[in-house]
Amino acid sequence: MIDLYAAGTSNGMRARIALEECGLAYNFHLVDLAKGEHKKPEFVALNPFAQIPVLIDSEGPGGKPVTLHQSAAILMYAAEKSGKFLPKDPASRPAFLEALMSTATDITPQFGAVNAAVRAPEVHQPTADILKARLKHLFKTWDGLLGKRKYAAGEEFTIADLSLYAGYWRTRGVLPDLVAGMPNLERWGKEMDARPGIQRALKI
Ligand SMILES: N[C@@H](CCC(=O)N[C@@H](CS)C(=O)NCC(=O)O)C(=O)O
């Protein structure tokens, strides 16, 4: 059995979307970040960085238990365990890895920086504006890419789409201006919105 500890953030939802879309059964444990549940010793024992998401699989590789943090690692783990949403042709793998890393290591941390800047007790507007412009540039670039290809990594739907969606969904909800006026991203986003696995994952 799989246990997922997460919250309704982009990283948390990247992990939950992965499990739902890959069709893996799991128990969901909502971690209350506002109450600091992720800083309790029992949670830090699962992830020394004291962050969600964390996945525990009692039947990992070789039948041995696995504890895993990092939302992109959880996404890859779910894809490999289920055999779903990884590129079939090895020649597509470099583009797939590029898309996966951009979505997980560019977009989500940039969203985190913007979110922290705009929610700071004293907002420093020039800094907030620079960070917002950087995030918008990332989405604008993805809008251009999705004008030339159907999915994040090419013509095949992969977990890179799930990864991009987590950051897109969160930004659209919190700072909609940063993804507005981007028709290709919107076309792709609507297709992702309609996926039943994604819809199940986002119901908290
Ligand atoms: N690189 C990590 C980042 C995880 C992360 O930043 N988690 C945030 C929520 S999205 C968190 O737990 N924040 C609480 C804190 O850092 O105190 C991942 O992809 O999972």
The ligand as an ORCA input file, in Angstrom:
! r2SCAN-3c Opt
* xyz 0 1
  N      11.639     20.157     -4.367
  C      10.559     19.769     -3.498
  C       9.969     21.014     -2.882
  C       8.920     20.684     -1.833
  C       8.303     21.948     -1.276
  O       8.754     23.070     -1.534
  N       7.218     21.756     -0.492
  C       6.542     22.895      0.093
  C       5.078     22.928     -0.312
  S       4.894     23.068     -2.065
  C       6.587     22.797      1.598
  O       6.504     21.740      2.169
  N       6.717     23.969      2.226
  C       6.718     24.094      3.647
  C       8.033     24.594      4.146
  O       9.025     24.581      3.404
  O       8.077     24.990      5.315
  C       9.512     18.950     -4.285
  O       9.464     19.067     -5.512
  O       8.782     18.158     -3.667
*
